[in-house]
Amino acid sequence: MKKIIIHISTLLLFTIITASCAEKKEVANKEDPTDNIAGMLAGTSSKTWHMAKHKDASGDKEKVTSEEKDETLNLYKDGKFSITDAQETATGTWSTEGSHTLVMHFEGKDVTESFSIMDLSKEKVVLQAADGSEIVLKEN
């Protein structure tokens, strides 16, 4: 009987500690808007990303060219984006669907791209296209 009381007490203590930690995390998310998906992608006003790694649809690593390294993806907090390379700039709007999908609508073109968000931190995002290819973007 004493063992059961000790187990129940331990579980109760664990539940209380877990619940209090979860409440603190919720408060932290409300205080820092960059803790949500959109905030991690665009920061407080905008973020500039560049390609660091690339895998083709079969999962083979591909060398990132110097031109690809020079390309930038700018995500703005207001839901707009621009992709700039040495020759042109493409613009449009972006949004997230849940916490696992980034959707980009290109302006002036009937093109929408959707990417699965495979990994996301404030400094890095791994995106997977519908064909299975992946890119790793790092913050500039």
C-alpha positions in Angstrom: 0.0 0.0 0.0 2.9 2.4 0.8 4.4 1.8 -2.6 1.2 2.7 -4.4 0.9 6.0 -2.4 4.6 6.8 -3.3 3.9 6.1 -7.0 0.7 8.2 -7.0 2.5 11.0 -5.2 5.4 10.8 -7.8 2.9 10.9 -10.7 1.0 13.8 -9.2 4.3 15.8 -8.6 5.4 15.0 -12.2 2.0 16.2 -13.6 2.2 19.5 -11.6 5.7 20.2 -12.8 4.8 19.4 -16.4 1.7 21.6 -16.3 3.6 24.5 -14.8 6.3 24.3 -17.5 3.7 24.2 -20.2 2.1 27.3 -18.8 5.4 29.1 -18.8 6.0 28.2 -22.5 2.6 29.6 -23.4 3.4 32.9 -21.8 6.8 33.0 -23.6 5.1 32.5 -26.9 2.7 35.4 -26.3 5.7 37.6 -25.4 7.9 36.7 -28.4 6.1 36.7 -31.7 9.0 35.0 -33.4 8.2 31.8 -31.5 5.4 31.0 -33.9 5.9 29.6 -37.4 5.3 32.8 -39.3 7.5 34.7 -36.8 10.3 32.2 -37.2 10.1 32.5 -41.0 9.8 36.3 -41.2 11.1 37.6 -37.9 9.6 40.7 -36.4 9.5 42.5 -39.8 11.5 40.5 -42.3 14.1 37.8 -42.7 16.5 37.1 -45.6 17.3 33.5 -46.3 19.8 31.9 -48.7 20.3 28.3 -49.9 22.9 26.3 -48.0 22.1 22.8 -49.1 20.1 21.0 -51.8 18.9 17.4 -52.4 17.2 16.2 -55.5 14.0 14.2 -55.5 15.9 10.9 -55.1 17.6 12.3 -51.9 21.0 12.7 -53.5 23.0 15.8 -52.4 23.6 18.4 -55.2 26.3 21.0 -55.1 24.9 24.5 -54.5 26.4 26.8 -57.1 27.7 30.2 -56.4 24.8 31.7 -58.3 22.3 29.7 -56.0 24.2 30.9 -52.9 23.8 34.5 -54.1 20.0 34.1 -54.5 18.0 35.5 -51.6 14.5 34.8 -50.3 13.1 37.7 -48.3 10.0 36.9 -46.3 8.2 39.9 -44.8 6.0 39.8 -41.8 3.1 41.3 -43.8 2.9 38.1 -45.9 4.8 39.3 -48.9 8.1 37.8 -50.3 10.8 38.5 -52.9 13.3 36.1 -54.5 16.3 37.9 -55.9 19.0 36.5 -58.1 21.6 38.2 -60.3 19.2 38.8 -63.1 15.7 39.3 -61.7 13.4 39.6 -58.7 10.2 37.6 -58.3 7.6 38.7 -55.8 4.3 37.5 -54.3 2.6 36.5 -51.1 3.3 33.7 -48.7 1.3 32.0 -45.9 1.5 28.9 -43.8 -1.0 26.1 -43.6 -0.8 24.8 -40.1 2.8 24.3 -38.9 4.0 22.1 -41.7 3.3 23.9 -45.0 4.7 27.1 -46.6 2.6 28.3 -49.6 4.0 30.9 -52.0 1.8 32.7 -54.6 3.9 34.4 -57.3 2.7 37.8 -58.4 1.9 38.3 -62.1 2.0 34.5 -62.7 -0.5 31.8 -62.2 2.0 29.9 -60.1 1.6 28.6 -56.5 4.3 26.6 -54.8 3.8 24.6 -51.6 6.6 23.2 -49.5 6.5 20.9 -46.5 8.4 22.4 -43.6 10.6 19.5 -42.5 12.6 21.4 -39.9 12.5 25.0 -38.6 14.5 27.1 -36.2 15.1 30.8 -36.1 18.3 30.4 -38.2 17.5 27.5 -40.5 14.5 26.0 -42.4 14.4 22.8 -44.4 11.7 22.8 -47.1 10.6 19.8 -49.2 8.9 20.3 -52.6 6.1 18.1 -53.9 8.6 16.1 -56.0 10.6 15.2 -52.8 13.5 17.5 -53.4 14.7 19.4 -50.4 16.5 22.7 -49.8 18.1 24.0 -46.6 17.8 27.7 -46.1 19.9 29.6 -43.6 19.3 33.1 -42.4 21.6 35.8 -43.9 
